[in-house]
Amino acid sequence: MKQEVSCLYCGKKIPNDTANCPHCGAVSHFQERGYRSGAIKRFIILFLIVAISSLFFALYLPR
Ligand SMILES: [Zn+2]
């Protein structure tokens, strides 16, 4: 499904699945793919932090 949104920088209509505005070249904040991959990356980083800290506590705490 193709939708058009206004560019945050130049105000022109751009498709919301494009990575960069074709008019001014600014990075589009409307693209769905970039938002999703960014959310997945943040989730993986959070998961790694939780996994490493739980591993640290498991090794650190006396048995
Ligand atoms: Zn623009």
N, CA, C, O and the ligand as a Tripos MOL2 file, in Angstrom:
@<TRIPOS>MOLECULE
protein
  253   251    64     0     0
PROTEIN
NO_CHARGES

@<TRIPOS>ATOM
      1 N           0.8470   -1.1910    0.0000 N.3       1 MET1
      2 CA          0.0000    0.0000    0.0000 C.3       1 MET1
      3 C           0.8860    1.2460    0.0000 C.2       1 MET1
      4 O           1.7310    1.4250    0.8770 O.2       1 MET1
      5 N           0.6750    2.0960   -0.9980 N.am      2 LYS2
      6 CA          1.5040    3.2800   -1.1260 C.3       2 LYS2
      7 C           0.7690    4.5010   -0.5840 C.2       2 LYS2
      8 O          -0.3500    4.8030   -0.9980 O.2       2 LYS2
      9 N           1.4090    5.1890    0.3370 N.am      3 GLN3
     10 CA          0.8340    6.3960    0.9040 C.3       3 GLN3
     11 C           1.8080    7.5410    0.7210 C.2       3 GLN3
     12 O           3.0220    7.3410    0.6590 O.2       3 GLN3
     13 N           1.2600    8.7480    0.6360 N.am      4 GLU4
     14 CA          2.1220    9.9060    0.5100 C.3       4 GLU4
     15 C           2.0610   10.7370    1.7810 C.2       4 GLU4
     16 O           1.0040   10.9110    2.3880 O.2       4 GLU4
     17 N           3.2080   11.2360    2.1560 N.am      5 VAL5
     18 CA          3.3080   12.0800    3.3480 C.3       5 VAL5
     19 C           4.0920   13.3280    2.9740 C.2       5 VAL5
     20 O           4.7430   13.3720    1.9310 O.2       5 VAL5
     21 N           4.0270   14.3370    3.8240 N.am      6 SER6
     22 CA          4.7930   15.5520    3.5750 C.3       6 SER6
     23 C           6.1600   15.4280    4.2220 C.2       6 SER6
     24 O           6.2790   14.9920    5.3670 O.2       6 SER6
     25 N           7.1950   15.8140    3.4770 N.am      7 CYS7
     26 CA          8.5560   15.8160    4.0020 C.3       7 CYS7
     27 C           8.6530   16.7920    5.1750 C.2       7 CYS7
     28 O           8.1110   17.8970    5.1250 O.2       7 CYS7
     29 N           9.3430   16.3730    6.2180 N.am      8 LEU8
     30 CA          9.4840   17.2270    7.4020 C.3       8 LEU8
     31 C          10.3270   18.4640    7.1160 C.2       8 LEU8
     32 O          10.2020   19.4780    7.8030 O.2       8 LEU8
     33 N          11.1870   18.3830    6.1010 N.am      9 TYR9
     34 CA         12.1640   19.4460    5.8640 C.3       9 TYR9
     35 C          11.7360   20.4090    4.7790 C.2       9 TYR9
     36 O          11.8510   21.6240    4.9400 O.2       9 TYR9
     37 N          11.2260   19.8600    3.6390 N.am     10 CYS10
     38 CA         10.8460   20.7570    2.5440 C.3      10 CYS10
     39 C           9.3380   20.8230    2.3400 C.2      10 CYS10
     40 O           8.8580   21.6840    1.6030 O.2      10 CYS10
     41 N           8.5790   19.9270    2.9790 N.am     11 GLY11
     42 CA          7.1240   19.9940    2.9200 C.3      11 GLY11
     43 C           6.4960   19.4050    1.6750 C.2      11 GLY11
     44 O           5.2750   19.4520    1.5200 O.2      11 GLY11
     45 N           7.3150   18.8420    0.7710 N.am     12 LYS12
     46 CA          6.7690   18.2640   -0.4540 C.3      12 LYS12
     47 C           6.2820   16.8480   -0.2080 C.2      12 LYS12
     48 O           6.6920   16.1850    0.7450 O.2      12 LYS12
     49 N           5.3860   16.3950   -1.1020 N.am     13 LYS13
     50 CA          4.8170   15.0520   -0.9650 C.3      13 LYS13
     51 C           5.8500   14.0050   -1.3540 C.2      13 LYS13
     52 O           6.4420   14.0660   -2.4310 O.2      13 LYS13
     53 N           6.0570   13.0400   -0.4560 N.am     14 ILE14
     54 CA          6.9630   11.9260   -0.7400 C.3      14 ILE14
     55 C           6.2680   10.6260   -0.3430 C.2      14 ILE14
     56 O           5.4540   10.6210    0.5810 O.2      14 ILE14
     57 N           6.5800    9.5120   -1.0350 N.am     15 PRO15
     58 CA          6.0180    8.2180   -0.6110 C.3      15 PRO15
     59 C           6.5960    7.8180    0.7400 C.2      15 PRO15
     60 O           7.7740    8.0570    1.0050 O.2      15 PRO15
     61 N           5.7730    7.2060    1.5990 N.am     16 ASN16
     62 CA          6.2290    6.9150    2.9660 C.3      16 ASN16
     63 C           7.1400    5.6940    3.0620 C.2      16 ASN16
     64 O           7.5940    5.3430    4.1520 O.2      16 ASN16
     65 N           7.4130    5.0360    1.9140 N.am     17 ASP17
     66 CA          8.3170    3.8840    1.9740 C.3      17 ASP17
     67 C           9.7040    4.2230    1.4230 C.2      17 ASP17
     68 O          10.5250    3.3310    1.2140 O.2      17 ASP17
     69 N           9.9590    5.4970    1.1900 N.am     18 THR18
     70 CA         11.2700    5.8840    0.6670 C.3      18 THR18
     71 C          12.2180    6.2300    1.8190 C.2      18 THR18
     72 O          11.8030    6.7240    2.8670 O.2      18 THR18
     73 N          13.4980    5.9540    1.5890 N.am     19 ALA19
     74 CA         14.4820    6.1880    2.6490 C.3      19 ALA19
     75 C          14.8710    7.6560    2.7320 C.2      19 ALA19
     76 O          15.1100    8.1830    3.8190 O.2      19 ALA19
     77 N          14.9340    8.3150    1.5750 N.am     20 ASN20
     78 CA         15.3250    9.7170    1.5390 C.3      20 ASN20
     79 C          14.3340   10.5130    0.7140 C.2      20 ASN20
     80 O          13.7550    9.9950   -0.2420 O.2      20 ASN20
     81 N          14.1390   11.7580    1.0760 N.am     21 CYS21
     82 CA         13.2820   12.6530    0.3090 C.3      21 CYS21
     83 C          13.9020   12.8780   -1.0670 C.2      21 CYS21
     84 O          15.0640   13.2780   -1.1460 O.2      21 CYS21
     85 N          13.1540   12.6290   -2.1730 N.am     22 PRO22
     86 CA         13.7280   12.8570   -3.5120 C.3      22 PRO22
     87 C          13.9000   14.3280   -3.8440 C.2      22 PRO22
     88 O          14.6040   14.6590   -4.7980 O.2      22 PRO22
     89 N          13.2830   15.2110   -3.0940 N.am     23 HIS23
     90 CA         13.3510   16.6480   -3.3760 C.3      23 HIS23
     91 C          14.5350   17.3190   -2.6740 C.2      23 HIS23
     92 O          15.2880   18.0650   -3.3010 O.2      23 HIS23
     93 N          14.6990   17.0520   -1.3710 N.am     24 CYS24
     94 CA         15.7750   17.7200   -0.6350 C.3      24 CYS24
     95 C          16.8250   16.7450   -0.1120 C.2      24 CYS24
     96 O          17.8580   17.1800    0.3970 O.2      24 CYS24
     97 N          16.5880   15.4280   -0.2260 N.am     25 GLY25
     98 CA         17.5820   14.4320    0.1660 C.3      25 GLY25
     99 C          17.6270   14.1360    1.6540 C.2      25 GLY25
    100 O          18.4950   13.3930    2.1140 O.2      25 GLY25
    101 N          16.6950   14.7130    2.4150 N.am     26 ALA26
    102 CA         16.6720   14.4680    3.8600 C.3      26 ALA26
    103 C          16.2120   13.0420    4.1420 C.2      26 ALA26
    104 O          15.4360   12.4710    3.3750 O.2      26 ALA26
    105 N          16.6840   12.4800    5.2240 N.am     27 VAL27
    106 CA         16.2600   11.1420    5.6230 C.3      27 VAL27
    107 C          14.7900   11.1950    6.0340 C.2      27 VAL27
    108 O          14.3960   12.0220    6.8560 O.2      27 VAL27
    109 N          13.9940   10.3150    5.4590 N.am     28 SER28
    110 CA         12.5690   10.2960    5.7560 C.3      28 SER28
    111 C          12.3050    9.6160    7.0880 C.2      28 SER28
    112 O          12.8390    8.5430    7.3680 O.2      28 SER28
    113 N          11.4720   10.2550    7.9100 N.am     29 HIS29
    114 CA         11.1050    9.6620    9.1960 C.3      29 HIS29
    115 C           9.7940    8.9140    9.0970 C.2      29 HIS29
    116 O           9.2600    8.4420   10.1000 O.2      29 HIS29
    117 N           9.2710    8.8070    7.8730 N.am     30 PHE30
    118 CA          7.9870    8.1450    7.6910 C.3      30 PHE30
    119 C           8.1330    6.7240    7.1900 C.2      30 PHE30
    120 O           7.1710    5.9570    7.2360 O.2      30 PHE30
    121 N           9.3120    6.3520    6.7110 N.am     31 GLN31
    122 CA          9.4600    5.0310    6.1170 C.3      31 GLN31
    123 C           9.2430    3.9550    7.1660 C.2      31 GLN31
    124 O           9.8090    4.0050    8.2590 O.2      31 GLN31
    125 N           8.4080    2.9750    6.8120 N.am     32 GLU32
    126 CA          8.0170    1.9570    7.7780 C.3      32 GLU32
    127 C           9.1250    0.9330    8.0090 C.2      32 GLU32
    128 O           9.3320    0.4620    9.1280 O.2      32 GLU32
    129 N           9.8340    0.5980    6.9300 N.am     33 ARG33
    130 CA         10.8790   -0.4240    7.0490 C.3      33 ARG33
    131 C          11.9780    0.0170    8.0210 C.2      33 ARG33
    132 O          12.4040   -0.7560    8.8790 O.2      33 ARG33
    133 N          12.4340    1.2720    7.8770 N.am     34 GLY34
    134 CA         13.4920    1.7840    8.7400 C.3      34 GLY34
    135 C          13.0670    1.8230   10.1920 C.2      34 GLY34
    136 O          13.8460    1.5110   11.0930 O.2      34 GLY34
    137 N          11.8210    2.2120   10.4080 N.am     35 TYR35
    138 CA         11.3080    2.2700   11.7790 C.3      35 TYR35
    139 C          11.2970    0.8750   12.3910 C.2      35 TYR35
    140 O          11.6860    0.6950   13.5450 O.2      35 TYR35
    141 N          10.8490   -0.1150   11.6130 N.am     36 ARG36
    142 CA         10.7620   -1.4830   12.1430 C.3      36 ARG36
    143 C          12.1370   -2.0490   12.4290 C.2      36 ARG36
    144 O          12.3480   -2.6520   13.4810 O.2      36 ARG36
    145 N          13.0870   -1.8670   11.5070 N.am     37 SER37
    146 CA         14.4210   -2.4320   11.7390 C.3      37 SER37
    147 C          15.0790   -1.7330   12.9250 C.2      37 SER37
    148 O          15.8170   -2.3680   13.6790 O.2      37 SER37
    149 N          14.8250   -0.4410   13.1010 N.am     38 GLY38
    150 CA         15.3420    0.2740   14.2590 C.3      38 GLY38
    151 C          14.7630   -0.2580   15.5570 C.2      38 GLY38
    152 O          15.4720   -0.3810   16.5550 O.2      38 GLY38
    153 N          13.4680   -0.5760   15.5440 N.am     39 ALA39
    154 CA         12.8200   -1.1150   16.7390 C.3      39 ALA39
    155 C          13.3870   -2.4920   17.0710 C.2      39 ALA39
    156 O          13.5960   -2.8100   18.2420 O.2      39 ALA39
    157 N          13.6350   -3.3110   16.0500 N.am     40 ILE40
    158 CA         14.2010   -4.6480   16.2620 C.3      40 ILE40
    159 C          15.6160   -4.5230   16.8260 C.2      40 ILE40
    160 O          15.9910   -5.2620   17.7370 O.2      40 ILE40
    161 N          16.3990   -3.5900   16.2880 N.am     41 LYS41
    162 CA         17.7650   -3.3740   16.7800 C.3      41 LYS41
    163 C          17.7570   -2.9760   18.2530 C.2      41 LYS41
    164 O          18.5520   -3.4900   19.0390 O.2      41 LYS41
    165 N          16.8650   -2.0660   18.6270 N.am     42 ARG42
    166 CA         16.7530   -1.6430   20.0270 C.3      42 ARG42
    167 C          16.3410   -2.8070   20.9190 C.2      42 ARG42
    168 O          16.8200   -2.9320   22.0470 O.2      42 ARG42
    169 N          15.4430   -3.6680   20.4080 N.am     43 PHE43
    170 CA         14.9990   -4.8320   21.1710 C.3      43 PHE43
    171 C          16.1620   -5.7910   21.3920 C.2      43 PHE43
    172 O          16.3200   -6.3190   22.4930 O.2      43 PHE43
    173 N          16.9870   -6.0300   20.3590 N.am     44 ILE44
    174 CA         18.1320   -6.9320   20.4710 C.3      44 ILE44
    175 C          19.1440   -6.3790   21.4790 C.2      44 ILE44
    176 O          19.6820   -7.1340   22.2890 O.2      44 ILE44
    177 N          19.4060   -5.0770   21.4360 N.am     45 ILE45
    178 CA         20.3440   -4.4530   22.3740 C.3      45 ILE45
    179 C          19.8280   -4.5950   23.8060 C.2      45 ILE45
    180 O          20.5950   -4.9270   24.7100 O.2      45 ILE45
    181 N          18.5380   -4.3460   24.0170 N.am     46 LEU46
    182 CA         17.9290   -4.4860   25.3430 C.3      46 LEU46
    183 C          18.0260   -5.9300   25.8250 C.2      46 LEU46
    184 O          18.3450   -6.1870   26.9860 O.2      46 LEU46
    185 N          17.7450   -6.8790   24.9120 N.am     47 PHE47
    186 CA         17.8170   -8.3000   25.2490 C.3      47 PHE47
    187 C          19.2440   -8.6760   25.6470 C.2      47 PHE47
    188 O          19.4400   -9.4080   26.6180 O.2      47 PHE47
    189 N          20.2450   -8.1840   24.9070 N.am     48 LEU48
    190 CA         21.6530   -8.4760   25.2100 C.3      48 LEU48
    191 C          22.0440   -7.9150   26.5750 C.2      48 LEU48
    192 O          22.7500   -8.5720   27.3400 O.2      48 LEU48
    193 N          21.5850   -6.6980   26.8800 N.am     49 ILE49
    194 CA         21.8960   -6.0810   28.1720 C.3      49 ILE49
    195 C          21.3090   -6.9280   29.3060 C.2      49 ILE49
    196 O          21.9850   -7.1750   30.3050 O.2      49 ILE49
    197 N          20.0690   -7.3710   29.1590 N.am     50 VAL50
    198 CA         19.4140   -8.2030   30.1780 C.3      50 VAL50
    199 C          20.1380   -9.5390   30.3060 C.2      50 VAL50
    200 O          20.3700  -10.0090   31.4200 O.2      50 VAL50
    201 N          20.4980  -10.1590   29.1810 N.am     51 ALA51
    202 CA         21.1740  -11.4640   29.1960 C.3      51 ALA51
    203 C          22.5440  -11.3560   29.8550 C.2      51 ALA51
    204 O          22.9010  -12.2010   30.6750 O.2      51 ALA51
    205 N          23.3210  -10.3180   29.5050 N.am     52 ILE52
    206 CA         24.6690  -10.1470   30.0580 C.3      52 ILE52
    207 C          24.5910   -9.8300   31.5490 C.2      52 ILE52
    208 O          25.3750  -10.3660   32.3320 O.2      52 ILE52
    209 N          23.6580   -8.9680   31.9520 N.am     53 SER53
    210 CA         23.5640   -8.6260   33.3730 C.3      53 SER53
    211 C          23.0820   -9.8150   34.1970 C.2      53 SER53
    212 O          23.5290   -9.9830   35.3310 O.2      53 SER53
    213 N          22.1830  -10.6480   33.6640 N.am     54 SER54
    214 CA         21.7460  -11.8270   34.4150 C.3      54 SER54
    215 C          22.8740  -12.8560   34.5060 C.2      54 SER54
    216 O          23.0190  -13.5400   35.5190 O.2      54 SER54
    217 N          23.6680  -12.9600   33.4450 N.am     55 LEU55
    218 CA         24.8380  -13.8540   33.4570 C.3      55 LEU55
    219 C          25.8630  -13.3660   34.4820 C.2      55 LEU55
    220 O          26.4530  -14.1590   35.2160 O.2      55 LEU55
    221 N          26.0610  -12.0480   34.5170 N.am     56 PHE56
    222 CA         26.9860  -11.4430   35.4740 C.3      56 PHE56
    223 C          26.5400  -11.7240   36.9030 C.2      56 PHE56
    224 O          27.3570  -12.0890   37.7490 O.2      56 PHE56
    225 N          25.2440  -11.5560   37.1790 N.am     57 PHE57
    226 CA         24.7330  -11.7940   38.5290 C.3      57 PHE57
    227 C          24.8020  -13.2790   38.8850 C.2      57 PHE57
    228 O          25.0620  -13.6270   40.0370 O.2      57 PHE57
    229 N          24.5720  -14.1560   37.9030 N.am     58 ALA58
    230 CA         24.6350  -15.5980   38.1550 C.3      58 ALA58
    231 C          26.0620  -16.0120   38.5290 C.2      58 ALA58
    232 O          26.2500  -16.8950   39.3660 O.2      58 ALA58
    233 N          27.0610  -15.3820   37.9160 N.am     59 LEU59
    234 CA         28.4640  -15.7150   38.2060 C.3      59 LEU59
    235 C          28.9470  -15.0090   39.4780 C.2      59 LEU59
    236 O          29.7680  -15.5430   40.2240 O.2      59 LEU59
    237 N          28.4250  -13.8070   39.7100 N.am     60 TYR60
    238 CA         28.9060  -12.9780   40.8130 C.3      60 TYR60
    239 C          28.3530  -13.4470   42.1620 C.2      60 TYR60
    240 O          29.0740  -13.4720   43.1600 O.2      60 TYR60
    241 N          27.0780  -13.8140   42.1820 N.am     61 LEU61
    242 CA         26.4470  -14.1970   43.4430 C.3      61 LEU61
    243 C          27.0340  -15.5180   43.9550 C.2      61 LEU61
    244 O          27.2430  -16.4450   43.1720 O.2      61 LEU61
    245 N          27.2990  -15.6100   45.2550 N.am     62 PRO62
    246 CA         27.8500  -16.8540   45.8150 C.3      62 PRO62
    247 C          26.8510  -18.0110   45.7620 C.2      62 PRO62
    248 O          25.6470  -17.8240   45.9360 O.2      62 PRO62
    249 N          27.3730  -19.1840   45.5230 N.am     63 ARG63
    250 CA         26.5100  -20.3510   45.4090 C.3      63 ARG63
    251 C          26.3660  -21.0440   46.7770 C.2      63 ARG63
    252 O          25.6720  -22.0550   46.8870 O.2      63 ARG63
    253 ZN         12.2630   17.0070    1.5120 Zn       64 ZN64
@<TRIPOS>BOND
     1     1     2 1
     2     2     3 1
     3     3     4 2
     4     3     5 am
     5     5     6 1
     6     6     7 1
     7     7     8 2
     8     7     9 am
     9     9    10 1
    10    10    11 1
    11    11    12 2
    12    11    13 am
    13    13    14 1
    14    14    15 1
    15    15    16 2
    16    15    17 am
    17    17    18 1
    18    18    19 1
    19    19    20 2
    20    19    21 am
    21    21    22 1
    22    22    23 1
    23    23    24 2
    24    23    25 am
    25    25    26 1
    26    26    27 1
    27    27    28 2
    28    27    29 am
    29    29    30 1
    30    30    31 1
    31    31    32 2
    32    31    33 am
    33    33    34 1
    34    34    35 1
    35    35    36 2
    36    35    37 am
    37    37    38 1
    38    38    39 1
    39    39    40 2
    40    39    41 am
    41    41    42 1
    42    42    43 1
    43    43    44 2
    44    43    45 am
    45    45    46 1
    46    46    47 1
    47    47    48 2
    48    47    49 am
    49    49    50 1
    50    50    51 1
    51    51    52 2
    52    51    53 am
    53    53    54 1
    54    54    55 1
    55    55    56 2
    56    55    57 am
    57    57    58 1
    58    58    59 1
    59    59    60 2
    60    59    61 am
    61    61    62 1
    62    62    63 1
    63    63    64 2
    64    63    65 am
    65    65    66 1
    66    66    67 1
    67    67    68 2
    68    67    69 am
    69    69    70 1
    70    70    71 1
    71    71    72 2
    72    71    73 am
    73    73    74 1
    74    74    75 1
    75    75    76 2
    76    75    77 am
    77    77    78 1
    78    78    79 1
    79    79    80 2
    80    79    81 am
    81    81    82 1
    82    82    83 1
    83    83    84 2
    84    83    85 am
    85    85    86 1
    86    86    87 1
    87    87    88 2
    88    87    89 am
    89    89    90 1
    90    90    91 1
    91    91    92 2
    92    91    93 am
    93    93    94 1
    94    94    95 1
    95    95    96 2
    96    95    97 am
    97    97    98 1
    98    98    99 1
    99    99   100 2
   100    99   101 am
   101   101   102 1
   102   102   103 1
   103   103   104 2
   104   103   105 am
   105   105   106 1
   106   106   107 1
   107   107   108 2
   108   107   109 am
   109   109   110 1
   110   110   111 1
   111   111   112 2
   112   111   113 am
   113   113   114 1
   114   114   115 1
   115   115   116 2
   116   115   117 am
   117   117   118 1
   118   118   119 1
   119   119   120 2
   120   119   121 am
   121   121   122 1
   122   122   123 1
   123   123   124 2
   124   123   125 am
   125   125   126 1
   126   126   127 1
   127   127   128 2
   128   127   129 am
   129   129   130 1
   130   130   131 1
   131   131   132 2
   132   131   133 am
   133   133   134 1
   134   134   135 1
   135   135   136 2
   136   135   137 am
   137   137   138 1
   138   138   139 1
   139   139   140 2
   140   139   141 am
   141   141   142 1
   142   142   143 1
   143   143   144 2
   144   143   145 am
   145   145   146 1
   146   146   147 1
   147   147   148 2
   148   147   149 am
   149   149   150 1
   150   150   151 1
   151   151   152 2
   152   151   153 am
   153   153   154 1
   154   154   155 1
   155   155   156 2
   156   155   157 am
   157   157   158 1
   158   158   159 1
   159   159   160 2
   160   159   161 am
   161   161   162 1
   162   162   163 1
   163   163   164 2
   164   163   165 am
   165   165   166 1
   166   166   167 1
   167   167   168 2
   168   167   169 am
   169   169   170 1
   170   170   171 1
   171   171   172 2
   172   171   173 am
   173   173   174 1
   174   174   175 1
   175   175   176 2
   176   175   177 am
   177   177   178 1
   178   178   179 1
   179   179   180 2
   180   179   181 am
   181   181   182 1
   182   182   183 1
   183   183   184 2
   184   183   185 am
   185   185   186 1
   186   186   187 1
   187   187   188 2
   188   187   189 am
   189   189   190 1
   190   190   191 1
   191   191   192 2
   192   191   193 am
   193   193   194 1
   194   194   195 1
   195   195   196 2
   196   195   197 am
   197   197   198 1
   198   198   199 1
   199   199   200 2
   200   199   201 am
   201   201   202 1
   202   202   203 1
   203   203   204 2
   204   203   205 am
   205   205   206 1
   206   206   207 1
   207   207   208 2
   208   207   209 am
   209   209   210 1
   210   210   211 1
   211   211   212 2
   212   211   213 am
   213   213   214 1
   214   214   215 1
   215   215   216 2
   216   215   217 am
   217   217   218 1
   218   218   219 1
   219   219   220 2
   220   219   221 am
   221   221   222 1
   222   222   223 1
   223   223   224 2
   224   223   225 am
   225   225   226 1
   226   226   227 1
   227   227   228 2
   228   227   229 am
   229   229   230 1
   230   230   231 1
   231   231   232 2
   232   231   233 am
   233   233   234 1
   234   234   235 1
   235   235   236 2
   236   235   237 am
   237   237   238 1
   238   238   239 1
   239   239   240 2
   240   239   241 am
   241   241   242 1
   242   242   243 1
   243   243   244 2
   244   243   245 am
   245   245   246 1
   246   246   247 1
   247   247   248 2
   248   247   249 am
   249   249   250 1
   250   250   251 1
   251   251   252 2
@<TRIPOS>SUBSTRUCTURE
     1 MET1         2 RESIDUE 1 A MET
     2 LYS2         6 RESIDUE 1 A LYS
     3 GLN3        10 RESIDUE 1 A GLN
     4 GLU4        14 RESIDUE 1 A GLU
     5 VAL5        18 RESIDUE 1 A VAL
     6 SER6        22 RESIDUE 1 A SER
     7 CYS7        26 RESIDUE 1 A CYS
     8 LEU8        30 RESIDUE 1 A LEU
     9 TYR9        34 RESIDUE 1 A TYR
    10 CYS10       38 RESIDUE 1 A CYS
    11 GLY11       42 RESIDUE 1 A GLY
    12 LYS12       46 RESIDUE 1 A LYS
    13 LYS13       50 RESIDUE 1 A LYS
    14 ILE14       54 RESIDUE 1 A ILE
    15 PRO15       58 RESIDUE 1 A PRO
    16 ASN16       62 RESIDUE 1 A ASN
    17 ASP17       66 RESIDUE 1 A ASP
    18 THR18       70 RESIDUE 1 A THR
    19 ALA19       74 RESIDUE 1 A ALA
    20 ASN20       78 RESIDUE 1 A ASN
    21 CYS21       82 RESIDUE 1 A CYS
    22 PRO22       86 RESIDUE 1 A PRO
    23 HIS23       90 RESIDUE 1 A HIS
    24 CYS24       94 RESIDUE 1 A CYS
    25 GLY25       98 RESIDUE 1 A GLY
    26 ALA26      102 RESIDUE 1 A ALA
    27 VAL27      106 RESIDUE 1 A VAL
    28 SER28      110 RESIDUE 1 A SER
    29 HIS29      114 RESIDUE 1 A HIS
    30 PHE30      118 RESIDUE 1 A PHE
    31 GLN31      122 RESIDUE 1 A GLN
    32 GLU32      126 RESIDUE 1 A GLU
    33 ARG33      130 RESIDUE 1 A ARG
    34 GLY34      134 RESIDUE 1 A GLY
    35 TYR35      138 RESIDUE 1 A TYR
    36 ARG36      142 RESIDUE 1 A ARG
    37 SER37      146 RESIDUE 1 A SER
    38 GLY38      150 RESIDUE 1 A GLY
    39 ALA39      154 RESIDUE 1 A ALA
    40 ILE40      158 RESIDUE 1 A ILE
    41 LYS41      162 RESIDUE 1 A LYS
    42 ARG42      166 RESIDUE 1 A ARG
    43 PHE43      170 RESIDUE 1 A PHE
    44 ILE44      174 RESIDUE 1 A ILE
    45 ILE45      178 RESIDUE 1 A ILE
    46 LEU46      182 RESIDUE 1 A LEU
    47 PHE47      186 RESIDUE 1 A PHE
    48 LEU48      190 RESIDUE 1 A LEU
    49 ILE49      194 RESIDUE 1 A ILE
    50 VAL50      198 RESIDUE 1 A VAL
    51 ALA51      202 RESIDUE 1 A ALA
    52 ILE52      206 RESIDUE 1 A ILE
    53 SER53      210 RESIDUE 1 A SER
    54 SER54      214 RESIDUE 1 A SER
    55 LEU55      218 RESIDUE 1 A LEU
    56 PHE56      222 RESIDUE 1 A PHE
    57 PHE57      226 RESIDUE 1 A PHE
    58 ALA58      230 RESIDUE 1 A ALA
    59 LEU59      234 RESIDUE 1 A LEU
    60 TYR60      238 RESIDUE 1 A TYR
    61 LEU61      242 RESIDUE 1 A LEU
    62 PRO62      246 RESIDUE 1 A PRO
    63 ARG63      250 RESIDUE 1 A ARG
    64 ZN64       253 GROUP 0 **** ****
